[in-house]
C-alpha cells in the first residue's frame, strides 16, 4: 500500500512540475503586470487568477513570454474599455499555457449570448467549460470613437505568437467599426504592419462589428497552423477572420492548418472568413460557419479579393466577387459569384431572349469585372440573352448618366444592369434619345434576411445562391414578363391557382407570371407540364 501511495505521489509531483514549469518570473497580482513602474521583458508565469483594470503593455523592443499556467487573466473595468494586452510597435508577445492538458484547470462560461462570459454558475444548458489558461473580458483599445482588439491589440510593427491557451469572451463593439474581438493586427502608412502566428491555442466566443475572432488590417500577416482553433466567434462581417486588405497589398491571411468553426456573420457576410486582400488556404478547415443575411451563401467565405486554395476543406458555401484559384482542396458548399442573382432576374424578365448592357465602375477593378462574369455565368443556359456592352462610369453618378445617354443614342438594349458602382446614377436619360422600352435593374445590395429588392419591391429570397422570386415581384413587374399564363375569370385553372393547387400547364419549364384579363396576380413555376403554385397561403381561396 505504501509503495502504491509513493508511486501516486511521485506521479502527482511530476504532473505539477510539468504544469508549473521553471525559470519564469512568477506573478499573482495585477500590479506585477500593470503597475506604473512595470516594464515587462522576459518570461512570466501566472500562479493565480488575476483581474486587471488596465491593459498589460508590451513595450517597444521588449520580448515577453506569458505563461497562463492554467489560470484566468481577466480585464474588468466598468468605466473604461481596454484590451487585455497591447503590443507596441517593435514589441513581441508569446502566449503559452503549460497547464493546457491539466484536466483540473477548468473555467466555466455563460454562452447565453454571442459573447461568452466567465461565470462559475452559468444557466443550465448555456454552459461551456474551457480547459487550461484563459484570457478574457477585454473590450478593445480606443481609436477615435471605435475600439480594436478586445483580447490582444497588436500595434503596427508588433508581433504576436500564440502557442497554447485560450482567448475567450473578448469583444470590440460599438459605432459600427469596432474590429477584432479576439485579436486586432494594425498597420500604418509607413508600411509597419502587425504579425500574428497562431501555432496553437484557441480564440472562442469573441465578438466585434468586424472580425469576431481576428481582424487583419492592410499589409498585416496572420498565419494559422495545425492545432490552432477559432470557434464560435461572431461579427457583422467576418465572424471568424476578417482580412481588411486590398488588391496588390503585401499582407496575407494564410491558413496552413487548424480550424475555423461554428462562427457566424450577422450582417454583411463571411461567417468563417471575409477576405478583401490575399487569402491563402493550404490546409485546415472552415466548417459549420453561417451568414444570416444571405441564407448562408457566404457561410464559409465571403471573398472580394484573391482567394488561393491549394489544400484543406471549406464545408460551407462561398460568395465570390473577387478571384478564386483552387488547385486542390475541397469545397463542399456552393460557390456563388456576385452578379449571378442579377442574372437570374434578367432571365425572368427577358424570358430567355434579349440584349443587355452592364454598367460598372471600371474594367480595371477586379471585383467589378467579377460581377460581370457572374452575370454572364448565370446566363450561360440562355444563349439568346447576350451582354452586348460593358460601360464604365468611374464610380461617378453624373458620368454614369452621360455614358448611358451616349450609348442609348445608338443602341436599343432590352435591359440595363448596374452591376457595380454609380448606384445613384441609375436614372435613364430622356427617352427621346432612344427607341423602344428598357427595363432597369440595379446590382445586388445587402438587405435584411437575404431579400433581394428591385426598385423597392421584394423580388425574392436567395436560396442556395440563386433567386426564388417573391409574389410581389410578379404582381409588381408582371406586365414586363414575356413568359405568362393568361387566364380569364371563370377558368378552372384560375380557381385552382387561387386555391393554391397545382394544375396542368402547357408552358415550357421555368418561372412565369399569371395574369387575369391582362392584370398580373402572381407567379408559378412550371415543371414537366405542371404549374407549381406560389400564390401566398394567406391569400388563397379555401372555400
C-alpha positions as CSV (number, residue, x, y, z in Angstrom):
1,X,0.0,0.0,0.0
2,X,2.8,2.4,0.9
3,X,4.6,1.6,-2.4
4,X,1.3,2.4,-4.3
5,X,0.9,5.7,-2.4
6,X,4.5,6.7,-3.0
7,X,4.1,6.0,-6.7
8,X,1.0,8.1,-6.8
9,X,2.7,11.0,-5.1
10,X,5.6,10.8,-7.5
11,X,3.3,10.9,-10.5
12,X,1.4,13.8,-9.0
13,X,4.6,15.7,-8.3
14,X,5.8,15.1,-11.9
15,X,2.5,16.4,-13.2
16,X,2.6,19.5,-11.1
17,X,6.2,20.2,-12.1
18,X,5.3,19.9,-15.7
19,X,2.3,22.2,-15.2
20,X,4.2,24.9,-13.3
21,X,7.3,25.0,-15.4
22,X,10.6,26.7,-14.5
23,X,12.8,29.7,-15.0
24,X,10.0,32.2,-15.4
25,X,9.1,35.1,-13.1
26,X,6.0,34.1,-11.1
27,X,3.2,36.7,-10.9
28,X,0.0,36.6,-8.9
29,X,-1.1,40.2,-8.7
30,X,-2.4,42.8,-11.1
31,X,0.4,45.3,-10.1
32,X,3.0,42.8,-11.1
33,X,1.7,43.1,-14.7
34,X,0.2,46.6,-14.9
35,X,1.9,48.7,-12.2
36,X,3.2,52.2,-13.1
37,X,6.8,51.2,-12.8
38,X,6.4,47.8,-14.6
39,X,8.3,47.3,-17.8
40,X,7.8,43.7,-18.8
41,X,10.6,41.8,-20.5
42,X,11.3,38.1,-20.4
43,X,9.2,35.1,-19.2
44,X,6.3,35.4,-16.8
45,X,4.1,32.7,-15.3
46,X,0.7,33.2,-13.6
47,X,0.4,31.4,-10.3
48,X,-3.1,32.6,-9.6
49,X,-6.2,34.0,-11.3
50,X,-5.6,37.7,-11.9
51,X,-8.1,40.5,-12.6
52,X,-6.7,43.7,-14.2
53,X,-8.5,47.1,-14.7
54,X,-6.0,48.4,-17.3
55,X,-4.2,46.9,-20.2
56,X,-0.9,45.0,-19.9
57,X,1.6,46.7,-22.3
58,X,4.4,45.0,-24.1
59,X,6.7,48.0,-25.0
60,X,8.9,48.7,-27.9
61,X,11.9,46.3,-28.4
62,X,10.7,44.1,-25.5
63,X,10.1,40.4,-25.8
64,X,7.7,38.8,-23.4
65,X,6.5,35.2,-23.0
66,X,3.4,34.9,-20.9
67,X,2.5,31.5,-19.4
68,X,-1.1,31.4,-18.3
69,X,-0.3,28.2,-16.4
70,X,-4.0,27.2,-16.3
71,X,-5.2,30.4,-14.7
72,X,-7.5,33.2,-15.7
73,X,-6.3,36.7,-16.8
74,X,-9.4,38.9,-16.9
75,X,-9.9,42.5,-17.8
76,X,-12.6,44.1,-15.8
77,X,-13.3,47.8,-15.8
78,X,-16.9,49.1,-15.9
79,X,-15.9,52.7,-16.8
80,X,-13.0,52.3,-19.3
81,X,-12.8,49.9,-22.2
82,X,-9.4,48.3,-22.9
83,X,-7.6,45.4,-24.4
84,X,-6.3,42.8,-22.1
85,X,-2.9,43.1,-23.7
86,X,-1.4,45.7,-26.0
87,X,1.7,45.0,-28.0
88,X,3.5,48.2,-29.1
89,X,5.5,48.6,-32.3
90,X,8.6,46.5,-32.1
91,X,7.3,44.5,-29.2
92,X,6.9,40.8,-29.2
93,X,4.5,38.7,-27.2
94,X,4.3,34.9,-26.9
95,X,1.2,33.4,-25.2
96,X,1.5,29.8,-23.9
97,X,-0.1,27.6,-21.3
98,X,1.9,25.0,-19.5
99,X,-1.3,23.6,-18.0
100,X,-3.2,23.2,-21.2
101,X,-3.5,19.4,-20.6
102,X,-4.4,19.7,-16.9
103,X,-8.0,18.5,-16.6
104,X,-8.3,20.2,-13.2
105,X,-7.7,23.6,-14.6
106,X,-11.1,24.3,-16.0
107,X,-13.2,27.5,-16.2
108,X,-16.9,27.9,-16.9
109,X,-18.5,30.4,-19.3
110,X,-22.1,31.5,-19.9
111,X,-23.0,31.2,-23.6
112,X,-26.4,32.7,-23.4
113,X,-25.3,35.5,-25.8
114,X,-22.8,35.5,-28.7
115,X,-20.2,37.0,-26.3
116,X,-19.2,34.3,-23.8
117,X,-18.9,35.5,-20.2
118,X,-16.9,34.0,-17.4
119,X,-19.3,32.6,-14.8
120,X,-18.8,29.9,-12.2
121,X,-22.6,29.2,-12.2
122,X,-23.9,29.6,-15.8
123,X,-27.6,28.9,-16.6
124,X,-28.5,25.3,-17.3
125,X,-28.0,24.5,-20.9
126,X,-25.9,27.6,-21.5
127,X,-22.6,26.5,-20.0
128,X,-19.3,25.7,-21.7
129,X,-16.1,24.6,-19.9
130,X,-12.7,25.7,-21.1
131,X,-9.7,23.7,-20.1
132,X,-6.4,25.4,-19.4
133,X,-5.4,29.1,-19.1
134,X,-7.8,31.8,-20.3
135,X,-7.5,35.5,-21.4
136,X,-11.0,37.1,-21.1
137,X,-13.1,40.2,-20.6
138,X,-11.2,42.6,-22.9
139,X,-13.2,45.3,-24.7
140,X,-10.7,46.9,-27.0
141,X,-8.2,49.7,-27.4
142,X,-9.9,53.0,-28.3
143,X,-9.1,54.6,-31.7
144,X,-11.2,57.7,-32.3
145,X,-14.7,56.6,-31.4
146,X,-14.0,52.9,-32.1
147,X,-12.4,50.0,-30.3
148,X,-10.0,47.4,-31.5
149,X,-8.5,44.2,-30.3
150,X,-10.5,43.0,-27.3
151,X,-8.1,40.3,-26.3
152,X,-4.8,41.5,-27.8
153,X,-4.2,44.7,-29.8
154,X,-1.0,44.4,-31.9
155,X,0.2,47.8,-33.0
156,X,1.9,48.4,-36.4
157,X,5.2,46.6,-36.2
158,X,4.2,44.5,-33.2
159,X,4.4,40.7,-33.2
160,X,2.2,38.1,-31.5
161,X,2.8,34.3,-31.3
162,X,0.2,32.0,-29.7
163,X,1.4,28.6,-28.8
164,X,-1.4,27.5,-26.5
165,X,-4.0,28.9,-24.1
166,X,-7.4,30.4,-25.0
167,X,-8.7,33.9,-25.7
168,X,-12.4,33.7,-24.7
169,X,-15.2,36.2,-24.4
170,X,-13.4,39.3,-25.6
171,X,-15.1,42.0,-27.7
172,X,-14.7,45.1,-29.8
173,X,-18.1,46.5,-30.3
174,X,-19.6,50.0,-30.8
175,X,-20.3,52.6,-33.5
176,X,-20.2,50.0,-36.3
177,X,-16.5,50.0,-37.0
178,X,-15.0,48.3,-33.9
179,X,-12.9,45.5,-35.0
180,X,-11.1,42.4,-33.8
181,X,-12.9,40.8,-30.9
182,X,-10.1,38.4,-30.1
183,X,-7.1,40.0,-31.8
184,X,-6.6,43.1,-33.9
185,X,-3.5,43.4,-36.2
186,X,-2.8,47.1,-37.0
187,X,-0.8,48.7,-39.8
188,X,0.4,52.3,-40.6
189,X,1.1,54.4,-43.6
190,X,4.8,53.8,-43.4
191,X,4.3,50.1,-44.1
192,X,4.8,49.0,-40.5
193,X,2.4,46.1,-40.0
194,X,1.4,43.7,-37.2
195,X,2.1,40.0,-37.4
196,X,0.3,37.1,-35.7
197,X,1.4,33.5,-35.9
198,X,-1.1,31.1,-34.3
199,X,0.7,27.8,-33.8
200,X,-1.9,26.5,-31.3
201,X,-4.4,27.8,-28.8
202,X,-8.0,28.8,-29.3
203,X,-10.0,32.0,-29.8
204,X,-13.6,31.3,-28.7
205,X,-16.8,33.2,-28.1
206,X,-15.5,36.6,-29.1
207,X,-17.5,39.4,-30.8
208,X,-16.9,42.5,-32.9
209,X,-18.5,44.6,-35.6
210,X,-15.9,43.2,-38.0
211,X,-13.6,40.2,-37.4
212,X,-15.1,38.4,-34.4
213,X,-12.1,36.3,-33.9
214,X,-9.3,38.1,-35.7
215,X,-9.1,41.4,-37.7
216,X,-6.2,41.6,-40.1
217,X,-5.6,45.2,-41.3
218,X,-4.0,46.1,-44.6
219,X,-0.4,44.8,-45.1
220,X,-0.5,42.7,-41.9
221,X,0.2,39.0,-41.8
222,X,-1.8,36.3,-40.0
223,X,-0.9,32.6,-40.1
224,X,-2.9,29.7,-38.6
225,X,-1.0,26.4,-38.2
226,X,-2.1,22.9,-37.2
227,X,-3.6,22.9,-33.7
228,X,-5.0,26.5,-33.9
229,X,-8.7,26.9,-33.4
230,X,-11.1,29.9,-33.9
231,X,-14.5,28.9,-32.7
232,X,-18.0,30.3,-32.0
233,X,-17.0,33.9,-32.8
234,X,-19.5,36.5,-34.2
235,X,-19.4,39.7,-36.1
236,X,-21.4,41.7,-38.6
237,X,-18.8,40.7,-41.2
238,X,-16.1,38.1,-40.9
239,X,-17.3,36.0,-37.9
240,X,-14.0,34.1,-37.6
241,X,-11.5,36.2,-39.5
242,X,-11.8,39.4,-41.5
243,X,-8.8,40.4,-43.7
244,X,-9.3,44.0,-44.5
245,X,-6.9,44.2,-47.4
246,X,-6.9,45.3,-51.0
247,X,-5.6,44.1,-54.3
248,X,-1.8,44.4,-54.6
249,X,-1.1,44.8,-50.9
250,X,1.7,42.7,-49.4
251,X,-0.3,41.3,-46.4
252,X,-1.8,37.9,-46.3
253,X,-4.0,35.6,-44.2
254,X,-2.5,32.1,-44.5
255,X,-4.4,29.0,-43.3
256,X,-1.7,26.4,-43.1
257,X,-3.7,24.2,-40.8
258,X,-6.1,24.5,-37.8
259,X,-9.8,25.1,-37.8
260,X,-12.3,27.9,-38.1
261,X,-15.6,26.5,-36.9
262,X,-19.1,27.5,-35.8
263,X,-18.5,31.2,-36.4
264,X,-21.2,33.5,-37.8
265,X,-21.7,36.7,-39.6
266,X,-24.8,38.6,-38.6
267,X,-24.8,41.3,-41.3
268,X,-22.7,41.6,-44.5
269,X,-21.5,38.0,-44.7
270,X,-18.4,35.8,-44.3
271,X,-19.3,33.5,-41.4
272,X,-15.9,31.9,-41.4
273,X,-13.7,34.3,-43.3
274,X,-14.3,37.7,-45.0
275,X,-11.4,38.5,-47.4
276,X,-10.7,41.6,-49.4
277,X,-7.0,41.0,-49.6
278,X,-5.0,37.8,-50.2
279,X,-6.2,34.6,-48.5
280,X,-4.0,31.5,-48.9
281,X,-5.6,28.3,-47.8
282,X,-3.1,25.5,-47.8
283,X,-4.6,23.1,-45.3
284,X,-7.0,23.1,-42.3
285,X,-10.8,23.5,-42.4
286,X,-13.6,26.0,-42.3
287,X,-16.7,24.3,-41.1
288,X,-20.1,24.8,-39.5
289,X,-20.0,28.6,-40.1
290,X,-23.1,30.7,-41.1
291,X,-24.0,34.0,-42.6
292,X,-27.5,35.1,-41.6
293,X,-28.5,37.7,-44.1
294,X,-27.6,35.8,-47.3
295,X,-29.1,32.4,-46.2
296,X,-25.5,31.1,-45.7
297,X,-24.4,31.8,-49.2
298,X,-21.2,33.2,-47.7
299,X,-21.3,31.0,-44.6
300,X,-17.8,29.8,-45.3
301,X,-16.0,32.6,-47.2
302,X,-17.0,36.0,-48.5
303,X,-14.3,36.8,-51.0
304,X,-13.8,40.1,-52.7
305,X,-10.0,39.8,-53.0
306,X,-7.7,37.0,-54.1
307,X,-8.5,33.5,-52.6
308,X,-6.0,30.8,-53.5
309,X,-6.8,27.3,-52.3
310,X,-4.2,24.5,-52.5
311,X,-5.5,22.3,-49.7
312,X,-7.9,21.9,-46.8
313,X,-11.7,21.9,-46.8
314,X,-14.4,24.5,-46.8
315,X,-17.5,22.8,-45.6
316,X,-19.7,25.9,-46.1
317,X,-20.7,28.0,-49.1
318,X,-18.6,30.7,-50.7
319,X,-19.7,34.0,-52.2
320,X,-17.1,35.5,-54.6
321,X,-16.8,38.9,-56.1
322,X,-13.0,38.7,-56.5
323,X,-10.8,35.9,-57.8
324,X,-10.7,32.3,-56.7
325,X,-7.8,30.0,-57.7
326,X,-8.4,26.4,-56.4
327,X,-5.7,24.0,-57.4
328,X,-6.6,21.5,-54.7
329,X,-8.7,21.2,-51.5
330,X,-12.4,20.6,-51.2
331,X,-15.4,22.9,-51.2
332,X,-18.5,21.0,-50.1
333,X,-20.8,24.0,-50.2
334,X,-21.8,26.0,-53.2
335,X,-19.9,28.9,-54.8
336,X,-21.9,32.0,-55.8
337,X,-20.3,34.6,-58.0
338,X,-21.6,38.1,-57.4
339,X,-23.7,39.1,-60.3
340,X,-25.5,35.7,-60.6
341,X,-28.5,36.9,-58.7
342,X,-28.8,39.8,-61.2
343,X,-28.5,37.2,-64.0
344,X,-31.4,35.2,-62.5
345,X,-33.6,38.4,-62.6
346,X,-32.6,39.1,-66.1
347,X,-33.7,35.6,-67.2
348,X,-37.1,36.1,-65.5
349,X,-37.7,39.5,-67.0
350,X,-36.5,38.8,-70.6
351,X,-37.9,35.3,-70.9
352,X,-34.8,33.8,-72.5
353,X,-34.1,36.4,-75.2
354,X,-32.7,39.9,-75.3
355,X,-29.8,42.2,-75.2
356,X,-28.2,43.5,-72.0
357,X,-25.9,46.4,-71.2
358,X,-23.9,46.3,-67.9
359,X,-22.8,49.5,-66.2
360,X,-19.8,49.2,-63.8
361,X,-17.3,51.5,-62.2
362,X,-14.1,50.3,-64.1
363,X,-12.9,47.3,-66.0
364,X,-9.7,47.7,-64.1
365,X,-11.3,46.9,-60.8
366,X,-11.3,43.1,-60.2
367,X,-14.5,43.0,-58.1
368,X,-16.4,45.0,-60.7
369,X,-15.4,42.7,-63.6
370,X,-16.1,39.6,-61.5
371,X,-19.7,40.8,-61.1
372,X,-20.0,41.0,-64.9
373,X,-18.5,37.4,-65.1
374,X,-21.1,36.3,-62.5
375,X,-23.8,37.8,-64.6
376,X,-22.6,36.0,-67.7
377,X,-22.2,32.8,-65.8
378,X,-25.9,32.9,-64.8
379,X,-26.9,33.5,-68.4
380,X,-24.9,30.6,-69.9
381,X,-28.0,28.4,-70.0
382,X,-29.9,31.1,-72.1
383,X,-27.6,31.8,-75.1
384,X,-30.2,34.2,-76.7
385,X,-29.6,36.6,-73.8
386,X,-26.4,38.5,-74.6
387,X,-24.4,41.0,-72.7
388,X,-23.6,43.3,-75.6
389,X,-21.8,46.1,-73.7
390,X,-19.9,46.9,-70.5
391,X,-20.0,50.6,-69.8
392,X,-17.6,52.3,-67.3
393,X,-18.8,55.2,-65.2
394,X,-15.7,55.7,-63.0
395,X,-17.9,55.5,-59.8
396,X,-19.4,58.9,-60.7
397,X,-23.2,59.3,-60.9
398,X,-23.0,62.2,-63.4
399,X,-20.6,60.2,-65.6
400,X,-22.9,57.3,-65.4
401,X,-25.8,59.3,-66.7
402,X,-23.7,60.8,-69.6
403,X,-22.2,57.4,-70.6
404,X,-25.5,55.7,-70.6
405,X,-27.1,58.5,-72.6
406,X,-24.5,58.3,-75.3
407,X,-24.8,54.6,-75.5
408,X,-28.6,54.6,-75.8
409,X,-28.5,57.2,-78.6
410,X,-27.1,54.4,-80.9
411,X,-28.3,51.2,-79.2
412,X,-31.5,49.7,-78.1
413,X,-30.8,47.1,-75.3
414,X,-33.7,45.3,-73.7
415,X,-32.2,45.8,-70.2
416,X,-29.6,47.9,-68.5
417,X,-27.9,46.3,-65.4
418,X,-25.9,48.3,-63.0
419,X,-23.5,45.6,-61.9
420,X,-21.3,47.8,-59.8
421,X,-20.8,51.5,-58.8
422,X,-22.6,54.7,-59.6
423,X,-25.8,53.3,-58.0
424,X,-27.3,56.8,-57.6
425,X,-26.7,57.4,-61.3
426,X,-29.3,54.8,-62.4
427,X,-31.7,57.3,-63.8
428,X,-32.4,56.7,-67.5
429,X,-31.8,59.6,-70.0
430,X,-34.7,61.3,-71.6
431,X,-36.5,58.6,-73.7
432,X,-36.4,60.8,-76.8
433,X,-32.8,59.7,-77.3
434,X,-33.6,56.1,-78.0
435,X,-36.4,53.9,-79.3
436,X,-38.2,51.1,-77.6
437,X,-38.7,50.3,-73.9
438,X,-35.9,49.4,-71.4
439,X,-36.0,47.6,-68.1
440,X,-33.6,48.8,-65.4
441,X,-32.0,46.5,-62.9
442,X,-29.7,47.6,-60.1
443,X,-26.9,45.4,-58.6
444,X,-27.4,43.3,-55.5
445,X,-27.1,45.2,-52.3
446,X,-27.0,43.8,-48.7
447,X,-30.6,43.6,-47.4
448,X,-32.2,42.0,-44.4
449,X,-32.6,38.2,-44.4
450,X,-31.3,37.7,-47.9
451,X,-34.2,39.5,-49.5
452,X,-33.3,41.0,-52.9
453,X,-35.1,44.2,-53.9
454,X,-35.8,45.8,-57.3
455,X,-36.7,49.5,-57.0
456,X,-38.1,48.9,-53.5
457,X,-40.1,45.8,-54.4
458,X,-39.3,42.5,-52.7
459,X,-38.0,40.5,-55.7
460,X,-37.3,37.3,-53.8
461,X,-35.0,35.4,-51.5
462,X,-31.6,33.9,-52.2
463,X,-31.7,30.2,-51.8
464,X,-28.6,28.1,-52.4
465,X,-27.1,31.0,-54.3
466,X,-30.0,31.5,-56.7
467,X,-33.1,33.7,-56.7
468,X,-36.5,32.4,-55.7
469,X,-38.9,35.1,-56.9
470,X,-41.4,36.6,-54.5
471,X,-45.1,37.0,-55.1
472,X,-44.8,40.8,-55.1
473,X,-42.2,40.6,-57.8
474,X,-44.7,39.0,-60.1
475,X,-47.5,41.3,-59.2
476,X,-45.4,44.5,-59.5
477,X,-43.4,43.6,-62.6
478,X,-45.7,41.0,-64.3
479,X,-46.6,43.4,-67.1
480,X,-42.9,43.2,-68.3
481,X,-42.8,39.4,-68.4
482,X,-42.9,37.6,-71.7
483,X,-43.4,34.2,-70.0
484,X,-47.0,34.4,-68.9
485,X,-50.1,32.3,-68.4
486,X,-53.1,34.4,-69.4
487,X,-56.3,33.4,-67.6
488,X,-59.9,34.7,-67.6
489,X,-62.5,34.9,-64.8
490,X,-64.3,31.5,-64.6
491,X,-61.3,29.4,-65.9
492,X,-60.8,26.2,-63.9
493,X,-57.0,26.9,-63.9
494,X,-57.7,30.3,-62.2
495,X,-59.8,28.6,-59.5
496,X,-57.0,26.1,-58.9
497,X,-54.4,28.8,-58.8
498,X,-56.3,31.0,-56.3
499,X,-56.9,27.9,-54.1
500,X,-53.1,27.2,-54.0
501,X,-53.4,24.0,-56.0
502,X,-51.2,22.6,-58.8
503,X,-52.7,22.4,-62.3
504,X,-51.7,21.3,-65.8
505,X,-49.8,23.9,-67.9
506,X,-48.6,23.9,-71.5
507,X,-45.7,26.4,-70.9
508,X,-42.1,25.2,-71.0
509,X,-40.4,24.6,-67.7
510,X,-39.5,27.7,-65.7
511,X,-41.0,30.6,-63.9
512,X,-43.9,32.6,-65.4
513,X,-46.4,35.3,-64.3
514,X,-50.1,34.5,-64.0
515,X,-52.4,37.2,-65.4
516,X,-56.2,37.6,-65.2
517,X,-57.7,39.7,-68.0
518,X,-54.2,41.0,-68.5
519,X,-53.5,42.0,-64.9
520,X,-50.7,40.2,-63.1
521,X,-51.8,38.4,-60.0
522,X,-48.8,36.2,-59.0
523,X,-46.3,33.6,-60.2
524,X,-45.9,29.9,-61.0
525,X,-43.0,27.5,-61.7
526,X,-43.7,25.1,-64.5
527,X,-42.1,21.6,-64.1
528,X,-42.9,18.8,-66.5
529,X,-46.3,20.3,-67.7
530,X,-47.5,21.0,-64.1
531,X,-47.8,24.5,-62.7
532,X,-46.3,24.6,-59.1
533,X,-48.3,27.1,-57.1
534,X,-46.6,30.1,-55.5
535,X,-49.7,32.1,-54.6
536,X,-49.3,33.2,-50.9
537,X,-51.0,30.9,-48.4
538,X,-52.7,33.9,-46.7
539,X,-54.4,34.9,-49.9
540,X,-55.6,31.5,-51.0
541,X,-59.3,30.9,-51.5
542,X,-60.2,27.8,-49.4
543,X,-64.0,27.9,-49.8
